[in-house]
């Protein structure tokens, strides 16, 4: 089980681990999860040829049957030795709603719960200067850390030695008896340490369910707006370049309005060209790394935006970005669009 807040690097870690394990002839499967139905991370996993399944339109805890069906599907189709189940970033209470019910059905199953935290975001939270305004969002963030078996402070390559020391001191004080790792999920040596640590955890130990206030949990989820969309951009020879301009326009508008960002994920696809672009509250992708000079008449962009605002404001930013392209003689076809705030979490099961 892989948990942790939006933008903490869960997918990157799983992708790195998956490629390493497949290279060593260890079969793996991935279960993706989201409140929406159009997942950038699934498209990304497909682009890397990583076997996967999905639990859509709600978190794991509210869709236990769909989650269990995904496990069965992977077991019957690819027989994986390891399954990575990545919970949506606003999800907590996984022990009571998923792990304990699953162990009741299959007592011999081995489960480890790793929770990821973006190093810079974690540090800001510990220092009381979090990028998230809502206390209810912070509540979810802290509850995720509380139920972890392994806490992984990700993107640690961006932290100084003093910052790492501070995080280590506070985490060990506030969350004792947990394995703590500092990790760069793009680095195989770092990810191997995580995989090795999962083998050291006693998967048969008694998991402790959270004491959790579902009113605060629900309020934290409702503070975030989900915008999922797919668009096809038509522009003679420059569609890929225009796709990057569309992404930059959305990101810059959200930044200008100072809306706290959970994550912004985009997946560009045009014939053989595939690229995932990600932004979080603690980092920005360097536009110098973009390579928009590949000629294409059309490109499809998948958008997953998770932002602390209301749906109408996020949709306005989306359509303004489209209008800017259309003013440059592009034709933009909106294939799918949904913008919403998650509803009240209603677990299928909850074993306290």
LINMOLIN-V591703 format. One record per residue. N is the residue number from 1. RES is the residue in one letter. SS is DSSP state (H for helix, E for strand, L for the rest). PHI is phi as a letter, one per 20 degrees, with the letter a starting at -180 (999 if undefined). D_LAST is the distance of its C-alpha to the last C-alpha in Angstrom with 2 decimals. Layout:
BEGIN
n = <N/N>
res = <RES/RES>
ss = <SS/SS>
phi = <PHI/PHI>
d_last = <D_LAST/D_LAST>
END
This chain:
BEGIN
n = <1/2/3/4/5/6/7/8/9/10/11/12/13/14/15/16/17/18/19/20/21/22/23/24/25/26/27/28/29/30/31/32/33/34/35/36/37/38/39/40/41/42/43/44/45/46/47/48/49/50/51/52/53/54/55/56/57/58/59/60/61/62/63/64/65/66/67/68/69/70/71/72/73/74/75/76/77/78/79/80/81/82/83/84/85/86/87/88/89/90/91/92/93/94/95/96/97/98/99/100/101/102/103/104/105/106/107/108/109/110/111/112/113/114/115/116/117/118/119/120/121/122/123/124/125/126/127/128/129/130/131/132/133/134/135/136/137/138/139/140/141/142/143/144/145/146/147/148/149/150/151/152/153/154/155/156/157/158/159/160/161/162/163/164/165/166/167/168/169/170/171/172/173/174/175/176/177/178/179/180/181/182/183/184/185/186/187/188/189/190/191/192/193/194/195/196/197/198/199/200/201/202/203/204/205/206/207/208/209/210/211/212/213/214/215/216/217/218/219/220/221/222/223/224/225/226/227/228/229/230/231/232/233/234/235/236/237/238/239/240/241/242/243/244/245/246/247/248/249/250/251/252/253/254/255/256/257/258/259/260/261/262/263/264/265/266/267/268/269/270/271/272/273/274/275/276/277/278/279/280/281/282/283/284/285/286/287/288/289/290/291/292/293/294/295/296/297/298/299/300/301/302/303/304/305/306/307/308/309/310/311/312/313/314/315/316/317/318/319/320/321/322/323/324/325/326/327/328/329/330/331/332/333/334/335/336/337/338/339/340/341/342/343/344/345/346/347/348/349/350/351/352>
res = <X/X/X/X/X/X/X/X/X/X/X/X/X/X/X/X/X/X/X/X/X/X/X/X/X/X/X/X/X/X/X/X/X/X/X/X/X/X/X/X/X/X/X/X/X/X/X/X/X/X/X/X/X/X/X/X/X/X/X/X/X/X/X/X/X/X/X/X/X/X/X/X/X/X/X/X/X/X/X/X/X/X/X/X/X/X/X/X/X/X/X/X/X/X/X/X/X/X/X/X/X/X/X/X/X/X/X/X/X/X/X/X/X/X/X/X/X/X/X/X/X/X/X/X/X/X/X/X/X/X/X/X/X/X/X/X/X/X/X/X/X/X/X/X/X/X/X/X/X/X/X/X/X/X/X/X/X/X/X/X/X/X/X/X/X/X/X/X/X/X/X/X/X/X/X/X/X/X/X/X/X/X/X/X/X/X/X/X/X/X/X/X/X/X/X/X/X/X/X/X/X/X/X/X/X/X/X/X/X/X/X/X/X/X/X/X/X/X/X/X/X/X/X/X/X/X/X/X/X/X/X/X/X/X/X/X/X/X/X/X/X/X/X/X/X/X/X/X/X/X/X/X/X/X/X/X/X/X/X/X/X/X/X/X/X/X/X/X/X/X/X/X/X/X/X/X/X/X/X/X/X/X/X/X/X/X/X/X/X/X/X/X/X/X/X/X/X/X/X/X/X/X/X/X/X/X/X/X/X/X/X/X/X/X/X/X/X/X/X/X/X/X/X/X/X/X/X/X/X/X/X/X/X/X/X/X/X/X/X/X/X/X/X/X/X/X/X/X/X/X/X/X>
ss = <L/E/E/E/L/L/L/L/L/H/H/H/H/H/H/H/H/H/H/H/H/H/H/L/L/L/L/E/E/E/E/E/E/E/L/L/L/L/L/H/H/H/H/H/H/H/H/L/L/L/L/E/E/E/E/L/L/E/L/H/H/H/L/H/H/H/H/H/H/H/H/H/H/H/H/H/H/L/L/L/L/E/E/E/E/E/L/L/L/L/L/L/L/H/H/H/H/H/H/H/H/H/H/H/H/L/L/L/L/L/L/L/L/E/E/E/E/E/H/H/H/H/H/H/H/H/L/L/L/L/L/L/L/L/H/H/H/H/H/H/H/H/H/H/H/H/L/L/L/E/E/E/E/E/L/H/H/H/L/L/H/H/H/H/H/H/H/H/H/H/H/H/H/H/L/L/L/L/E/E/E/E/E/L/L/L/L/H/H/H/H/H/H/H/H/H/H/H/H/H/L/L/L/L/L/L/L/L/L/L/L/L/L/H/H/H/H/H/H/H/H/H/L/L/E/E/E/E/E/E/E/E/E/E/L/L/L/E/H/H/H/H/H/H/H/H/H/H/H/H/H/H/H/H/H/H/L/L/L/L/E/E/E/E/E/E/E/E/E/E/L/L/E/E/E/E/E/E/E/E/L/L/E/L/L/L/H/H/H/L/L/L/L/L/L/E/L/E/E/E/E/E/E/E/E/E/E/L/L/L/H/H/H/H/H/H/H/H/H/H/H/H/H/H/H/H/L/L/L/L/E/E/E/E/E/E/E/E/E/E/E/L/L/L/L/L/L/L/L/L/L/L>
phi = <999/c/d/p/f/g/m/e/n/f/f/f/f/f/f/f/f/f/f/f/f/f/f/e/m/d/f/c/c/c/d/e/b/a/f/d/d/d/d/f/f/f/f/f/f/f/f/e/l/e/f/b/c/c/d/d/l/q/f/g/f/e/c/g/f/f/f/f/f/f/f/f/f/f/f/e/e/c/l/f/f/c/d/e/d/e/f/g/f/e/e/c/m/f/f/f/e/c/f/f/f/f/f/f/f/c/f/e/f/d/c/c/d/d/d/e/c/f/g/f/f/f/f/f/f/f/e/m/c/g/f/e/f/f/f/f/f/g/f/f/g/f/f/f/f/f/e/f/e/c/d/d/e/e/l/f/f/e/d/e/f/f/f/f/f/f/f/g/f/f/f/f/f/e/c/f/m/d/f/c/c/d/b/d/f/e/d/f/f/f/f/f/f/f/f/f/f/f/f/e/f/f/f/e/f/f/e/d/f/f/e/c/e/f/f/f/g/f/f/f/f/f/f/d/e/e/c/d/b/c/c/d/d/d/b/g/m/d/f/f/g/f/f/f/f/f/f/f/f/f/f/f/f/f/f/f/e/l/f/f/d/f/b/c/c/c/c/e/c/b/l/e/e/b/b/d/c/c/c/c/f/d/b/c/f/f/f/f/e/f/c/e/e/e/f/b/e/b/b/d/d/e/d/c/d/c/c/e/a/d/g/f/f/f/f/f/f/g/f/f/f/f/g/f/f/f/f/d/m/e/d/d/d/e/e/b/b/b/c/b/d/g/f/f/f/c/g/f/c/b/d/e>
d_last = <18.26/20.20/18.92/20.76/22.61/25.55/28.62/27.12/28.91/26.27/28.70/31.58/29.80/28.77/32.32/33.90/31.72/32.35/36.09/36.18/34.36/36.46/39.53/38.57/38.22/34.43/33.12/30.31/28.56/26.86/24.45/25.18/23.10/24.19/24.06/27.71/29.73/32.34/31.03/33.36/31.27/31.80/35.51/35.49/33.86/36.39/39.20/38.24/37.98/34.35/32.75/29.95/28.01/26.33/23.39/25.14/24.86/21.24/18.50/16.74/13.42/15.57/17.72/15.84/18.88/21.30/19.51/19.63/23.21/24.15/23.16/25.21/28.05/28.33/28.16/30.94/33.13/33.14/31.18/29.71/28.97/26.61/24.65/23.87/21.26/21.91/19.51/21.37/21.95/20.24/16.84/13.76/9.98/11.08/8.71/5.72/8.67/11.34/11.18/8.68/10.34/13.60/13.46/12.87/15.98/17.89/17.07/20.09/19.26/19.52/17.41/18.06/16.73/19.74/19.81/23.33/24.99/28.60/30.41/32.52/29.77/27.55/30.60/31.34/27.83/28.10/31.58/30.62/32.73/30.21/31.72/29.08/30.11/27.00/24.62/21.87/22.66/22.56/19.09/17.82/20.02/18.66/14.95/16.02/17.74/14.98/12.69/15.85/16.98/20.50/21.81/25.01/27.47/29.51/33.13/33.83/37.47/37.86/36.89/39.37/39.01/38.49/35.71/33.95/34.42/32.98/29.83/29.39/29.84/27.37/24.58/25.02/24.92/21.98/19.81/20.95/20.35/20.15/22.90/25.10/27.69/30.40/31.45/33.99/32.56/36.08/37.19/36.78/37.05/34.22/31.99/32.93/31.51/28.12/28.37/29.49/26.62/24.05/25.80/25.38/21.56/20.06/18.18/16.95/15.30/11.75/9.87/7.91/5.39/7.60/8.34/10.27/13.01/13.52/17.08/17.98/16.39/18.48/21.47/21.39/21.52/24.22/26.27/27.07/29.54/29.59/33.09/33.64/37.22/39.77/43.46/46.60/49.22/52.83/55.41/58.45/57.76/55.41/52.19/50.11/51.59/50.85/47.22/46.82/48.60/46.22/43.20/44.96/45.77/42.16/40.91/43.79/43.28/39.59/40.61/43.50/41.31/38.95/35.85/32.93/32.20/28.88/30.94/34.06/34.57/37.69/38.99/42.74/44.29/47.98/49.45/48.70/47.49/43.73/42.18/38.81/39.05/36.15/35.93/33.20/33.28/34.50/37.13/39.81/41.31/44.93/47.07/49.75/47.65/47.90/50.57/51.51/55.03/54.32/56.28/54.46/55.22/51.64/48.09/44.65/42.08/38.36/36.67/33.00/32.92/29.86/31.31/30.46/32.86/33.33/34.12/37.78/38.57/37.22/39.12/42.22/42.06/41.66/44.69/46.76/46.34/47.53/50.45/51.60/51.86/53.68/56.16/57.00/58.08/54.78/53.35/49.55/47.87/44.35/42.66/39.18/37.63/34.33/33.29/30.21/27.23/23.78/22.34/19.18/16.13/14.71/12.14/13.18/9.79/6.23/3.80/0.00>
END
